Amino acid sequence: MLKLPSPCYVLEASKLLDNLKVFEHIQHNTGCKIILALKGFAMWGAFDLMRPYLHGATASSLHEAMLAKEFGREVHVYAPAYKESEFSQLMALADHITFNSVSNWQRFQQDIAQSSKYTACALRINPEISEVSTALYNPCARGSRLGIVADQMPESIEEIEGFHVHALCGSDDQALARLLQAIEEKFSHWLPHIKWLNLGGGHHITRQGYDVAHLIQLLNAFSQKHQVQLYLEPGEAVGWQTGYLTSTVLDVVHNDVDIAILDTSAAAHMPDCLEMPYRPDVRGAKEVGVLAHDYRLGGASCLAGDVMGDYSFAQPLEVGQSIIFEDMIHYTFVKNNTFNGIQLPALAIQDLDGHMNILRQFSYDDYKYRLS
Ligand SMILES: Cc1ncc(COP(=O)(O)O)c(C=O)c1O
């Protein structure tokens, strides 16, 4: 077996395929199109595997749009605001472009009209439902800059073909039902004029217990009633439980508790642990006090709070041993940074036939040339 570099993210292709088959089932039974939100999972080494199952990719910037083009199917773009200097390039790449505000749409209306290439335009609406308790992740929190609330909508939306809404995060089918209801209640005036509705991300479809049959029922009822093509653009649900981050113990110190210092970092490699915050599962470890040896797992940066959490292990931890963090594929390497110059984890994929391929290893140049 190939020895993995440390730290290293490993995507398990068979697990990704399991998720993709759930999306295939939904698309087959609804006619809804599911596209990949690159912001959550942008491992282009796995595009060949995903391409047959997903209708395209959605981008939130010019660079993501360029990568979405490489995906090779529909390219969707949404960003909170577009830049004059990038807009023509975005138009050239995008099949669908969504504007976050009426003013940003109006600013580019002339460019759209004069473009030789057709790009379908949409507005992002804000249904003002708060389904997400963590404010940092709640697009509909009071004062949110994301999307147009109903009382700010223009009366007529003639050149607009679609609506986009992103109001969920790690949510279930019941939350989707409430979202659809809020859209009907608040945006009924405009619904007859649109051809498609993109329901954004935040649908935790591949999580155990998600009621896929109910999702199918909801999507079919809505699309038939309003005669719209529906889209979903999950990120987390695509990469959910599809791989891990392997790391190494560099030192064990003691200050009130035993602390293992690892060659990875919550701040640089798993930022959601600090932002959400949440505690990742560690292979073979349990809650503190359950197994014989308790440890705090800490990162290699100088940030005092660079801590992944407290765990218990059956055996004492030793320098050089591997620590494996589970479910570390979505919203991890897409957010990585080189804070403290810490080594970026390598990227690997375990193929469907079980072979381990190291896709990329990072070097001093990757650190140096982001600086000047
Ligand atoms: C506009 C938009 N679409 C899709 C997504 C993907 O969401 P998730 O990864 O939770 O499915 C996000 C996440 O922030 C988003 O902002």
The ligand as a Gaussian input file, in Angstrom:
#p B3LYP/6-31G(d) Opt

LIG

0 1
 C      -25.466000      30.415000      -3.397000
 C      -25.020000      29.122000      -2.830000
 N      -25.308000      27.995000      -3.508000
 C      -24.937000      26.774000      -3.041000
 C      -24.245000      26.654000      -1.847000
 C      -23.846000      25.290000      -1.368000
 O      -24.408000      25.017000      -0.133000
 P      -24.171000      23.629000       0.593000
 O      -22.752000      23.294000       0.455000
 O      -24.588000      23.867000       2.003000
 O      -25.050000      22.628000      -0.103000
 C      -23.938000      27.809000      -1.106000
 C      -23.195000      27.722000       0.159000
 O      -22.882000      28.663000       0.806000
 C      -24.336000      29.073000      -1.620000
 O      -24.044000      30.202000      -0.957000

